[in-house]
Amino acid sequence: MDSDTQVVEHKRIFLALWPDQATRQQLFELQKRLKHDPELNTVLHSARTVIPDNLHMTLHFIGSVSVEVVQALQLCLDSVQCKPFNMIVATTGCFPKPRVFWSSLKDTPPELNELEQQTAACVQHCMEDYRRIPYRPHITLFRKVKTLQQPEVLPEINWRVKSFALVESKTYPEGVQYRVLKQWPLS
């Protein structure tokens, strides 16, 4: 290798709402209930369950970026101002293309829209080529579902959102692991 050649370290990252332990436990209980639901047996029988430590709601998937972009993004995200808010997780559905079974919100709180917009502005500021897609808040519960099922109404899970997080995704032979790089409190 040429002495002038530098290896640029990259991280695969996303911004997310990271549930507290009580909310994470409720989401895990929901997964178990759905997995054993006789009406969903054909849908979820061979699906891959998202491990409890990886349950989250993505704000923005960013992808592989240099460490410099990660640092710039962290500085920009320091300026985000949003109040804590409540969300009610109460429905399920599927995305056909990635074959993902998810849970979502009864109603989208205005604070979530505001947080998504402010964080999007930071991502766009730090990455000229960032392609923002329409936001569809959801929590992936299962991957690689065989068939699609109509959304189901569930017992409600109340999630008090007090922060958002920058998360790194790493793939290992045993599966994907997420690691929170930094969290910002909402105030």
C-alpha positions as CSV (number, residue, x, y, z in Angstrom):
1,M,0.0,0.0,0.0
2,D,1.2,3.5,-0.9
3,S,2.3,5.5,2.2
4,D,0.0,8.4,1.0
5,T,-3.1,6.1,0.9
6,Q,-5.3,6.3,4.0
7,V,-7.9,3.9,5.1
8,V,-11.1,5.8,5.9
9,E,-13.1,4.2,8.7
10,H,-16.8,3.9,8.1
11,K,-19.8,3.2,10.3
12,R,-23.2,1.9,9.3
13,I,-25.6,4.2,11.3
14,F,-29.1,5.2,11.8
15,L,-31.1,7.6,14.1
16,A,-33.7,5.9,16.3
17,L,-36.1,6.1,19.2
18,W,-34.6,3.7,21.6
19,P,-37.1,2.2,24.1
20,D,-36.5,2.1,27.8
21,Q,-36.4,-1.3,29.5
22,A,-40.1,-1.4,30.4
23,T,-41.2,-0.5,26.9
24,R,-38.7,-3.0,25.4
25,Q,-40.1,-5.7,27.6
26,Q,-43.7,-4.9,26.5
27,L,-42.6,-5.1,22.8
28,F,-40.9,-8.4,23.5
29,E,-44.1,-9.7,25.1
30,L,-46.0,-8.5,22.1
31,Q,-43.6,-10.4,19.8
32,K,-44.2,-13.6,21.8
33,R,-48.0,-13.2,21.7
34,L,-48.0,-12.6,17.9
35,K,-45.6,-15.6,17.3
36,H,-48.0,-17.9,19.1
37,D,-51.2,-16.4,17.6
38,P,-52.9,-19.2,15.7
39,E,-54.2,-16.8,13.0
40,L,-50.7,-15.5,12.3
41,N,-49.0,-19.0,12.5
42,T,-48.6,-19.2,8.7
43,V,-47.3,-15.6,8.5
44,L,-44.8,-15.8,11.3
45,H,-44.0,-19.5,11.6
46,S,-40.6,-19.3,9.7
47,A,-40.1,-15.6,10.2
48,R,-36.9,-14.3,11.9
49,T,-37.7,-12.6,15.2
50,V,-35.9,-9.3,15.9
51,I,-33.9,-9.9,19.1
52,P,-35.3,-7.7,22.1
53,D,-32.0,-5.7,22.3
54,N,-32.5,-4.5,18.7
55,L,-36.1,-3.4,19.0
56,H,-36.4,0.4,18.1
57,M,-38.2,2.9,15.9
58,T,-36.0,4.3,13.2
59,L,-36.1,8.0,12.5
60,H,-33.6,7.9,9.6
61,F,-31.6,5.1,8.1
62,I,-28.3,6.8,7.1
63,G,-26.1,3.9,6.0
64,S,-22.3,3.7,5.8
65,V,-20.6,7.0,6.4
66,S,-17.1,8.1,7.4
67,V,-16.2,8.8,11.0
68,E,-15.9,12.5,10.1
69,V,-19.6,12.5,8.9
70,V,-20.6,10.8,12.2
71,Q,-18.8,13.5,14.2
72,A,-20.3,16.3,12.2
73,L,-23.8,14.8,12.5
74,Q,-23.4,14.5,16.3
75,L,-22.5,18.2,16.5
76,C,-25.5,19.1,14.4
77,L,-27.8,16.9,16.4
78,D,-26.8,18.8,19.6
79,S,-29.1,21.6,18.4
80,V,-32.3,19.5,18.1
81,Q,-35.0,20.9,20.4
82,C,-38.1,18.8,21.0
83,K,-40.2,18.1,24.1
84,P,-40.7,14.5,25.5
85,F,-43.9,12.9,24.2
86,N,-46.1,9.8,24.5
87,M,-46.7,7.3,21.7
88,I,-49.3,4.5,21.7
89,V,-48.1,1.4,19.9
90,A,-51.4,-0.4,18.9
91,T,-51.3,-1.8,15.3
92,T,-49.4,-4.2,13.1
93,G,-48.8,-4.6,9.4
94,C,-46.3,-5.8,6.8
95,F,-44.1,-4.2,4.2
96,P,-44.2,-6.5,1.2
97,K,-40.8,-5.8,-0.4
98,P,-38.5,-6.4,2.5
99,R,-41.0,-8.9,4.0
100,V,-41.1,-7.1,7.3
101,F,-43.8,-7.5,10.0
102,W,-44.1,-4.4,12.1
103,S,-46.0,-2.7,14.9
104,S,-46.9,0.9,14.7
105,L,-48.7,3.8,16.3
106,K,-52.4,4.4,16.9
107,D,-51.8,8.1,16.0
108,T,-48.6,9.9,15.1
109,P,-47.9,12.6,17.7
110,P,-47.0,16.0,16.3
111,E,-43.8,16.0,18.4
112,L,-42.6,12.9,16.6
113,N,-43.1,14.6,13.2
114,E,-41.2,17.6,14.6
115,L,-38.3,15.4,15.8
116,E,-38.2,13.6,12.5
117,Q,-38.0,16.9,10.6
118,Q,-35.3,18.4,12.8
119,T,-33.2,15.3,12.6
120,A,-33.7,15.1,8.8
121,A,-32.4,18.7,8.5
122,C,-29.2,17.7,10.4
123,V,-28.7,14.6,8.2
124,Q,-29.2,16.6,5.0
125,H,-26.8,19.3,6.3
126,C,-24.1,16.7,6.9
127,M,-24.7,14.6,3.8
128,E,-25.4,16.2,0.5
129,D,-26.5,13.0,-1.2
130,Y,-28.9,11.9,1.6
131,R,-32.2,10.8,0.0
132,R,-35.0,11.4,2.4
133,I,-38.0,9.1,2.1
134,P,-41.5,9.6,3.4
135,Y,-41.5,8.8,7.1
136,R,-43.5,5.7,8.2
137,P,-43.0,5.2,12.0
138,H,-42.8,1.5,12.8
139,I,-41.0,-1.0,15.0
140,T,-39.8,-4.1,13.1
141,L,-40.8,-7.2,15.0
142,F,-40.1,-10.0,12.4
143,R,-38.2,-10.3,9.2
144,K,-38.6,-12.6,6.2
145,V,-42.3,-13.2,6.7
146,K,-43.7,-15.7,4.1
147,T,-47.1,-14.0,3.4
148,L,-48.7,-10.7,4.3
149,Q,-51.4,-10.2,6.8
150,Q,-53.7,-7.3,7.2
151,P,-52.9,-5.0,10.2
152,E,-54.3,-6.1,13.5
153,V,-55.3,-4.0,16.5
154,L,-53.4,-4.8,19.6
155,P,-53.4,-4.1,23.3
156,E,-51.9,-0.7,23.6
157,I,-48.2,-0.1,24.6
158,N,-47.6,3.4,26.0
159,W,-44.1,4.5,25.2
160,R,-42.8,7.7,26.8
161,V,-40.2,9.1,24.5
162,K,-37.5,11.1,26.4
163,S,-34.6,10.8,24.0
164,F,-33.4,9.8,20.5
165,A,-30.2,8.0,19.6
166,L,-27.5,7.6,17.0
167,V,-27.0,3.8,16.6
168,E,-24.3,1.8,14.8
169,S,-25.3,-1.4,13.1
170,K,-22.7,-4.2,12.8
171,T,-23.2,-7.6,11.1
172,Y,-21.7,-10.7,12.7
173,P,-22.0,-14.4,11.8
174,E,-24.6,-14.8,14.6
175,G,-26.6,-11.8,13.3
176,V,-26.9,-8.0,13.4
177,Q,-26.1,-6.1,16.6
178,Y,-27.0,-2.5,17.3
179,R,-24.9,-0.2,19.6
180,V,-26.0,3.2,20.8
181,L,-23.2,5.7,20.0
182,K,-24.9,8.7,21.6
183,Q,-28.3,9.7,23.0
184,W,-29.8,13.1,23.2
185,P,-32.4,13.9,25.9
186,L,-35.6,15.7,24.8
187,S,-36.4,18.7,26.9
